[in-house]
Every structure is written in C-alpha cells, then in structure tokens.
C-alpha cells in the first residue's frame, strides 16, 4: 500500500465519504435544462450484476418494461460503482451495456442509484452520453428524514420516481421551494413472479412436519433496521422452545456486520428452534426457501418498499410484518398481518440510519407472537393463492 493510500485509509470514514461524493458532485455532468422530452432510446441503469435489493429492483424494472413492449436496454453500473456481492453467473443478463458504451443523443435513462451516488453514476456514464437525455432517478429510502448527502442527487436528475408513497413523501420534503421540479411520482416495483427451484425442506435441513417461519435480511443493510431480534423474541413468545415450531434467519454479509451480528447470533444460538442460514443464495433457491416455509416474518423498523414481503405474498405465503413504511402500499388481503407499532427515534449502531431527527417503528412483539400463533393454528392461511400486487404503468409514468 502506498503512503498516499495509507493516509487516505487513516481518514475518518465520514470524511472519506464526503470527499468522494462531494468531488463527484462537482465533476459530474449536469442534466440538460430545460428537461428534454425523452424521445429516443430508453435505458435502465443500475447494479444489474449485484446480488442486492437495489440490483434486483433494476433487473425487475428492465424485465417488466420489456414485457410491456418498451424496448429498454440495461446499463450495468456494478463495477463502475464497486457494488456487490456479485450475482451468480447464470442470473446475469449478458445484453447490458457498460457505462462507456451508452450511445450519445436524446433518450431517457432511469437510474436505480440512490441520491449520494447519483453524481458518481453520471460521472461514470460520461458527459457525452448524458448530454440531451432525460434523467429519472428511481430512489428508495427507509427513514422519515433524508441524510444531507442525498441532497446532491436532486441536482443530478430531472425527476424522481419512488417505489412507495412513504418514499415519495420523504423525497418531496427537500423539494419545497424548488420551482419547476416535478413532485416525486410513485412507480411501484413490478409484481414479483417467483420461479422457485426444485429445492425443498430437506435441502435446507428443515423438518417436514414443523411449522416454519422465515425472516430474510442482509446483515450489512443495518440489522437494527431489519430487526431480526424482534423476530426471535416474537417466535419465543409464540412457541417457546417447541421443536415443532422453527424460525429460520436467512441472511448474508455477516462477516462485515461485526458486533451487531454477533448479538443476533448469540440470541439465535440461545433458542434451540432458531436456525441461521448464512449464504448468498441464487434467486430461485431463495424463492424455494420462501415457498417451503409457512410464514414470512418481517418486524422491520422501516422499509422503503419491502421486496421480500411482496415475494412471499406472490408465492401465496402469509406475512407477519410491521404495519409501517413502504410495505403498507401493498400488504393487504388474506394472510397479511400488519403488526401494530409505535414511533421511536431512529438509532442505528451500524451508523447507516443514525440521523438526529429521524424516527422509525418499533413493532409490538406480543401482537406479532399472537399473529404467528394464529397462522400456525389455521392451515387455510398457509395455502393461499398468489397475491395480486400493484402493477406499474411505465408508459404513463414516462409520459408524465
């Protein structure tokens, strides 16, 4: 490591982040003014090669646009913005462009890149590719307040789409007093269409006759936000140590989550009927895991959308989830148990969501336990038809 690199690494993380994002905002190409009409090719840019929620959202939109008859092309920003973990090779759409290959001229780019990273994405695309194009930012955020570094993203796009009303309201607040900037538009994620692999309970080491709950989370996406500790406690209150009632914690990225994960691991190890599955599964295997469980448990403190909840509903699985934030847009109907909550100050030891004035929801664990007992006692709730979820109208959104 060079002396310069060592000096850079010695700087506080916040200072390094500010230097990177601030520098990108200064150097990035500016969106054309006035806003172009959007005639020309349509592109979806994002982390198409990353096994993350942002990456999956971009892939879902790209597929759905094509199925709707819109000739959208993908732009993969995974390597340019150093995103990961990588998607399994067989799931990658080889037809996507790299940033340097985007054609010049008019068109529209929908960027699945959150606020702080958006100028950096434009820098990767290049001034010639960005010139004359309409730029739409597709953002998701989980708290009631935005970090200051998100504000840079407003100057790097013409308009904002959001996957939920919760997100749209959050993104609208900093826009007060910005004439000519359209209000954020709610454009929901396409309904998931899970295609599970042939894996069953035996492949995941789960007992055939047991009632199995499932909680899915990325350990690096703030364990305090995803709140698996509440899922463990609700399961304990509902079923004690019963071997006939199992909770699976499906996660990945624990090696990078430090003491926050160690606390969850200790709580799980103390319960004989709680299993931990720590692996980055291919999407079809993750859907198979969801399909062979009896209920999805998400006692999150905040969600921008709630993709794992939507996927479980699309598989006909009941969900017990906090009734606050992005998931309330679609979580309705048989098998949906919206857990009561109270708002508390957002405090995140992992520092991703630790904002002074932000709040998030603390789920009522006793109510969640009661919902779990209800699902366990009613086999009809565990054999539901796939839920009908909101469908985005991309043509109307693009014409707006």
C-alpha positions as CSV (number, residue, x, y, z in Angstrom):
1,X,0.0,0.0,0.0
2,X,1.4,3.4,-1.0
3,X,1.9,6.2,1.6
4,X,-0.9,8.2,-0.1
5,X,-3.3,5.2,0.1
6,X,-2.4,4.7,3.8
7,X,-3.1,8.3,4.5
8,X,-6.5,8.0,2.8
9,X,-7.4,4.9,4.8
10,X,-6.4,6.7,8.0
11,X,-9.0,9.5,7.4
12,X,-12.4,9.1,9.2
13,X,-14.9,7.2,7.1
14,X,-17.3,10.1,7.1
15,X,-14.6,12.5,5.8
16,X,-13.7,10.0,3.0
17,X,-17.3,9.6,2.0
18,X,-17.7,13.4,1.9
19,X,-14.6,13.8,-0.2
20,X,-15.7,11.1,-2.7
21,X,-19.3,12.2,-3.1
22,X,-18.5,15.9,-2.9
23,X,-15.9,15.6,-5.6
24,X,-18.2,13.5,-7.8
25,X,-20.9,16.2,-7.5
26,X,-18.5,18.9,-8.6
27,X,-17.2,16.9,-11.6
28,X,-20.3,15.1,-12.8
29,X,-22.1,16.3,-16.0
30,X,-25.2,18.4,-15.3
31,X,-28.6,17.4,-16.6
32,X,-29.8,19.4,-19.6
33,X,-32.0,22.3,-18.9
34,X,-34.9,22.6,-19.7
35,X,-35.8,19.0,-19.3
36,X,-35.6,17.1,-22.6
37,X,-38.8,15.4,-23.8
38,X,-37.4,11.9,-23.6
39,X,-37.7,10.9,-27.2
40,X,-35.2,8.3,-28.2
41,X,-33.8,5.1,-26.6
42,X,-34.9,4.1,-23.1
43,X,-32.3,2.8,-20.7
44,X,-32.4,1.3,-17.2
45,X,-29.1,1.9,-15.3
46,X,-28.2,0.2,-12.0
47,X,-26.3,-2.6,-10.3
48,X,-27.5,-5.2,-12.7
49,X,-24.7,-7.6,-11.7
50,X,-25.1,-7.2,-7.9
51,X,-27.0,-9.6,-5.6
52,X,-28.6,-6.7,-3.7
53,X,-32.0,-5.2,-3.3
54,X,-31.1,-2.2,-5.5
55,X,-29.8,-4.6,-8.1
56,X,-32.9,-6.7,-8.1
57,X,-35.1,-3.6,-8.4
58,X,-33.3,-2.5,-11.5
59,X,-33.4,-6.0,-13.0
60,X,-37.2,-6.3,-12.3
61,X,-37.9,-2.9,-13.9
62,X,-35.8,-3.8,-17.0
63,X,-37.7,-7.1,-17.5
64,X,-41.1,-5.5,-16.8
65,X,-40.5,-2.7,-19.3
66,X,-39.5,-5.1,-22.0
67,X,-42.6,-7.3,-21.3
68,X,-44.7,-4.2,-21.6
69,X,-43.4,-3.7,-25.1
70,X,-40.9,-0.9,-24.2
71,X,-37.6,-1.5,-25.9
72,X,-35.5,-0.8,-22.8
73,X,-31.7,-1.5,-22.7
74,X,-29.8,-2.1,-19.5
75,X,-26.7,-0.2,-18.3
76,X,-24.7,-2.1,-15.7
77,X,-23.0,0.2,-13.1
78,X,-22.0,-2.6,-10.8
79,X,-18.2,-2.5,-11.5
80,X,-18.1,1.3,-12.0
81,X,-19.5,1.9,-8.5
82,X,-17.9,-1.1,-6.9
83,X,-21.1,-2.8,-5.8
84,X,-21.5,-6.4,-4.6
85,X,-21.8,-9.2,-3.8
86,X,-21.8,-10.4,-7.4
87,X,-24.9,-12.1,-8.9
88,X,-24.4,-15.8,-9.8
89,X,-23.2,-16.0,-13.4
90,X,-26.3,-17.8,-14.6
91,X,-28.5,-15.0,-13.5
92,X,-26.7,-12.2,-15.3
93,X,-28.3,-10.7,-18.4
94,X,-25.4,-10.6,-20.8
95,X,-27.1,-8.0,-23.0
96,X,-26.5,-5.0,-20.7
97,X,-24.2,-2.1,-21.7
98,X,-21.2,-0.9,-19.7
99,X,-21.3,2.8,-18.9
100,X,-18.8,3.8,-21.6
101,X,-20.9,2.2,-24.4
102,X,-24.0,4.2,-23.9
103,X,-24.9,5.9,-27.2
104,X,-24.9,9.7,-27.5
105,X,-28.0,11.7,-28.4
106,X,-31.5,12.0,-26.9
107,X,-33.3,9.4,-24.8
108,X,-34.2,8.6,-21.2
109,X,-32.2,6.9,-18.5
110,X,-33.9,5.6,-15.4
111,X,-31.2,5.3,-12.8
112,X,-31.6,2.9,-9.9
113,X,-28.9,4.7,-7.9
114,X,-29.6,6.4,-4.6
115,X,-29.0,10.1,-4.0
116,X,-25.4,10.3,-2.8
117,X,-24.2,8.0,-5.6
118,X,-26.1,9.6,-8.5
119,X,-23.5,12.2,-9.5
120,X,-20.9,9.4,-9.4
121,X,-23.1,7.4,-11.8
122,X,-23.3,10.3,-14.2
123,X,-19.6,10.7,-14.0
124,X,-19.2,7.0,-15.0
125,X,-21.7,7.4,-17.9
126,X,-19.8,10.4,-19.2
127,X,-20.7,13.9,-20.4
128,X,-21.4,12.9,-24.0
129,X,-23.7,10.0,-23.0
130,X,-25.7,12.2,-20.5
131,X,-26.0,15.3,-22.8
132,X,-29.5,15.7,-24.2
133,X,-31.0,12.8,-22.2
134,X,-33.9,12.9,-19.7
135,X,-32.6,11.6,-16.3
136,X,-35.0,9.9,-13.9
137,X,-33.8,8.8,-10.5
138,X,-35.5,5.8,-9.0
139,X,-34.9,6.1,-5.3
140,X,-35.7,4.1,-2.2
141,X,-35.1,5.2,1.3
142,X,-36.3,3.8,4.6
143,X,-36.5,6.7,7.1
144,X,-38.7,9.7,7.6
145,X,-35.7,12.1,7.1
146,X,-33.0,12.2,4.4
147,X,-29.3,12.4,5.1
148,X,-27.7,15.7,3.9
149,X,-25.6,13.9,1.3
150,X,-28.8,12.8,-0.6
151,X,-29.4,16.5,-1.5
152,X,-26.7,16.3,-4.1
153,X,-28.9,13.8,-6.1
154,X,-31.6,16.4,-6.7
155,X,-29.3,18.4,-8.9
156,X,-28.3,15.3,-10.9
157,X,-31.7,14.3,-12.3
158,X,-34.8,15.9,-13.9
159,X,-37.4,14.0,-11.9
160,X,-37.7,11.3,-9.2
161,X,-39.7,8.1,-9.1
162,X,-40.2,6.1,-5.9
163,X,-41.5,2.6,-5.2
164,X,-43.9,3.6,-2.4
165,X,-45.9,6.6,-1.1
166,X,-43.7,6.5,2.0
167,X,-40.6,7.1,-0.1
168,X,-42.3,9.7,-2.3
169,X,-43.4,11.8,0.7
170,X,-39.8,11.7,2.1
171,X,-38.3,12.8,-1.2
172,X,-40.8,15.6,-1.6
173,X,-39.9,17.5,1.6
174,X,-36.5,18.8,0.4
175,X,-38.2,20.0,-2.9
176,X,-40.3,22.6,-1.2
177,X,-39.4,25.9,-2.8
178,X,-37.8,24.3,-5.9
179,X,-39.9,25.7,-8.7
180,X,-40.1,23.6,-11.9
181,X,-39.1,20.3,-10.2
182,X,-42.0,17.8,-10.5
183,X,-43.2,16.1,-7.3
184,X,-41.9,12.6,-6.9
185,X,-44.0,10.0,-8.7
186,X,-44.9,6.7,-7.1
187,X,-44.0,3.9,-9.6
188,X,-44.2,0.6,-7.7
189,X,-41.9,-2.3,-8.3
190,X,-43.3,-4.8,-10.8
191,X,-45.1,-7.6,-9.0
192,X,-42.6,-10.4,-8.3
193,X,-43.1,-13.5,-10.3
194,X,-41.1,-16.0,-8.3
195,X,-40.0,-19.2,-10.1
196,X,-38.7,-21.4,-7.3
197,X,-36.1,-24.1,-7.9
198,X,-36.9,-27.7,-7.0
199,X,-35.2,-27.4,-3.6
200,X,-37.4,-28.5,-0.7
201,X,-37.2,-28.6,3.1
202,X,-34.8,-31.4,3.2
203,X,-32.3,-29.4,1.1
204,X,-32.3,-26.7,3.7
205,X,-32.2,-29.0,6.7
206,X,-35.7,-28.2,7.8
207,X,-38.1,-30.8,9.4
208,X,-41.0,-31.8,7.2
209,X,-43.8,-31.7,9.8
210,X,-42.8,-28.5,11.6
211,X,-44.3,-25.0,11.3
212,X,-41.5,-22.9,9.8
213,X,-41.2,-19.2,10.0
214,X,-38.7,-17.3,7.8
215,X,-37.0,-13.9,8.3
216,X,-34.8,-12.7,5.4
217,X,-32.3,-9.8,5.7
218,X,-28.9,-8.6,4.5
219,X,-26.7,-8.2,7.6
220,X,-24.9,-5.2,6.0
221,X,-28.2,-3.3,5.4
222,X,-28.5,-2.4,9.1
223,X,-29.5,-5.2,11.4
224,X,-31.2,-2.6,13.6
225,X,-33.5,-1.6,10.7
226,X,-34.3,-5.2,9.7
227,X,-34.7,-6.1,13.4
228,X,-34.2,-9.9,13.5
229,X,-34.0,-9.7,17.3
230,X,-37.7,-8.9,17.3
231,X,-38.5,-11.9,15.1
232,X,-36.6,-14.1,17.5
233,X,-38.4,-12.7,20.5
234,X,-41.9,-13.0,18.8
235,X,-41.1,-16.6,17.9
236,X,-40.1,-17.3,21.6
237,X,-43.3,-15.7,22.9
238,X,-45.4,-17.6,20.5
239,X,-43.9,-21.1,20.7
240,X,-41.2,-21.2,23.4
241,X,-38.7,-23.9,22.7
242,X,-41.1,-26.2,20.7
243,X,-39.2,-28.3,18.2
244,X,-42.4,-28.3,16.1
245,X,-42.1,-24.6,15.5
246,X,-38.9,-23.4,13.8
247,X,-37.7,-20.0,12.8
248,X,-35.1,-19.6,10.0
249,X,-33.0,-16.5,9.9
250,X,-31.8,-16.2,6.2
251,X,-29.0,-13.7,5.9
252,X,-25.7,-13.0,4.2
253,X,-22.9,-10.5,4.8
254,X,-22.5,-11.3,8.4
255,X,-18.7,-11.2,8.3
256,X,-18.9,-7.4,7.6
257,X,-21.5,-6.7,10.3
258,X,-19.3,-7.0,13.3
259,X,-20.8,-6.9,16.9
260,X,-24.2,-6.1,15.5
261,X,-24.4,-9.6,14.0
262,X,-22.6,-11.2,17.0
263,X,-25.5,-10.0,19.2
264,X,-28.1,-11.6,16.8
265,X,-26.0,-14.8,16.5
266,X,-25.9,-15.1,20.3
267,X,-29.7,-14.7,20.6
268,X,-30.3,-17.3,17.9
269,X,-27.9,-19.8,19.5
270,X,-29.8,-19.5,22.8
271,X,-33.0,-20.7,21.1
272,X,-33.0,-24.4,20.1
273,X,-35.7,-23.9,17.5
274,X,-34.0,-21.0,15.7
275,X,-31.8,-21.8,12.7
276,X,-29.4,-19.5,10.9
277,X,-28.8,-19.8,7.1
278,X,-25.9,-17.5,6.3
279,X,-25.4,-17.7,2.5
280,X,-26.0,-15.7,-0.7
281,X,-28.5,-17.9,-2.4
282,X,-29.4,-17.7,-6.1
283,X,-32.8,-16.1,-6.5
284,X,-34.6,-19.3,-7.5
285,X,-33.2,-21.1,-4.4
286,X,-34.3,-18.2,-2.2
287,X,-37.8,-18.4,-3.6
288,X,-37.7,-22.1,-3.0
289,X,-36.8,-21.5,0.6
290,X,-39.7,-19.0,1.0
291,X,-42.1,-21.4,-0.7
292,X,-41.3,-24.3,1.7
293,X,-41.8,-22.1,4.8
294,X,-45.2,-21.4,6.4
295,X,-44.9,-17.7,7.1
296,X,-42.6,-14.7,6.4
297,X,-41.8,-12.6,9.5
298,X,-40.6,-9.0,9.0
299,X,-40.6,-6.9,12.1
300,X,-38.6,-4.3,10.4
301,X,-38.3,-0.8,11.8
302,X,-38.5,0.7,8.3
303,X,-38.8,-0.4,4.7
304,X,-38.6,1.7,1.5
305,X,-40.7,-1.0,-0.3
306,X,-40.4,-4.5,1.2
307,X,-39.5,-6.7,-1.6
308,X,-39.1,-9.9,0.4
309,X,-42.7,-9.3,1.8
310,X,-44.0,-8.9,-1.8
311,X,-42.2,-12.0,-2.9
312,X,-43.7,-14.1,-0.1
313,X,-47.2,-12.8,-1.0
314,X,-46.6,-13.7,-4.6
315,X,-45.8,-17.2,-3.5
316,X,-49.1,-17.4,-1.5
317,X,-47.4,-17.3,1.8
318,X,-48.8,-15.3,4.8
319,X,-46.8,-12.4,6.2
320,X,-46.5,-11.1,9.7
321,X,-44.9,-7.6,9.2
322,X,-44.7,-4.2,10.8
323,X,-47.6,-2.1,9.5
324,X,-45.5,0.9,8.8
325,X,-43.5,2.4,5.9
326,X,-43.3,1.2,2.3
327,X,-44.9,-2.2,2.6
328,X,-48.3,-0.8,3.6
329,X,-48.9,0.2,0.0
330,X,-49.5,-3.5,-1.0
331,X,-49.8,-5.5,2.2
332,X,-53.5,-6.2,2.3
333,X,-55.8,-9.2,2.0
334,X,-56.0,-12.7,3.4
335,X,-52.8,-13.8,5.2
336,X,-51.5,-10.3,5.8
337,X,-50.9,-9.5,9.4
338,X,-49.9,-5.8,9.9
339,X,-48.3,-5.7,13.3
340,X,-49.0,-2.6,15.4
341,X,-46.1,-0.2,16.1
342,X,-45.0,2.9,17.9
343,X,-42.6,5.5,16.5
344,X,-39.3,5.9,18.3
345,X,-36.1,7.8,17.5
346,X,-34.0,6.0,14.9
347,X,-30.8,4.8,16.5
348,X,-28.5,2.6,14.5
349,X,-25.2,1.4,16.0
350,X,-24.2,0.4,12.4
351,X,-24.5,4.1,11.6
352,X,-26.3,3.7,8.3
353,X,-29.6,5.1,9.6
354,X,-28.5,7.2,12.6
355,X,-30.0,10.6,11.9
356,X,-30.7,13.2,14.5
357,X,-34.4,13.9,13.7
358,X,-35.5,10.6,12.1
359,X,-38.0,8.2,13.6
360,X,-38.9,4.6,12.8
361,X,-41.3,2.0,14.0
362,X,-40.9,-0.4,17.0
363,X,-43.2,-3.4,16.3
364,X,-45.4,-4.8,19.1
365,X,-43.7,-8.1,19.6
366,X,-46.6,-9.6,21.6
367,X,-49.0,-8.8,18.8
368,X,-46.6,-10.4,16.3
369,X,-46.5,-13.5,18.5
370,X,-50.3,-13.7,18.6
371,X,-50.4,-13.4,14.8
372,X,-47.8,-16.2,14.5
373,X,-50.0,-18.4,16.7
374,X,-53.0,-17.6,14.5
375,X,-51.2,-18.6,11.3
376,X,-49.8,-21.8,13.0
377,X,-53.3,-22.8,14.1
378,X,-55.1,-22.2,10.7
379,X,-53.8,-24.4,7.9
380,X,-56.0,-22.5,5.4
381,X,-53.8,-19.4,5.9
382,X,-50.8,-21.4,4.8
383,X,-52.3,-22.3,1.4
384,X,-53.2,-19.0,-0.1
385,X,-53.4,-18.1,-3.8
386,X,-50.7,-15.7,-5.1
387,X,-51.5,-12.2,-4.0
388,X,-52.4,-9.5,-6.6
389,X,-49.9,-6.7,-6.2
390,X,-49.8,-3.2,-7.7
391,X,-48.7,-3.1,-11.4
392,X,-46.6,-0.1,-12.6
393,X,-47.8,1.8,-15.7
394,X,-44.4,2.7,-17.2
395,X,-45.9,4.3,-20.3
396,X,-48.0,6.8,-18.2
397,X,-45.0,7.5,-15.9
398,X,-42.7,8.2,-18.8
399,X,-45.3,10.4,-20.5
400,X,-45.9,12.4,-17.3
